[in-house]
């Protein structure tokens, strides 16, 4: 009994989990298994576009200023409609549209080569701003987010993506 009591009162050693590279951004995995990363501010938007976007990825943004950039990391696989919809929903929900109380927002997606830091002649590009050239594809998602806990990590993102993660507790 004494030994069991001592073990119960012994200090518990917590091991610190090593964070993944993408955890400094907004992130989630789509229901199809793709990693999606998004900016938290102008600085992280720039980092995502300049350092973490590959040629086969897809870049998302809303039509309004103050929106995060979100990127689906394709890693050589074909991205399905479910991942496009979920990423558009996250982009809209984390944008200024949420604060304005809007129910939906226009979100476009483009290829990485269409995103440029070069402004037109005589124009200035503010920090976190990019020029989008060429054809854009639009999605009109509802603004909805879910929050869940998986493996002691709080995960936020689109409702379907969070449901698919088999999270013990989730709140929409």
Buried (B, 14 or more C-beta within 10 A) or exposed (E): EEEEEEEEEEEEEEEEEEEEEBEEBBBBBBBBEBBBBBBBEBEBBBBBBEEBBEEBBBBBBBEBEEBBBBBBBBEEEEBBEBBBBBBBBBBBBBBBBBEEEBEBBBBBBBBBEBBEEEEEEEEEEEEBEBEEEEEBEEBEBBBBBBBBEBEEEEBBBBBBBBBBBEBEEBEE
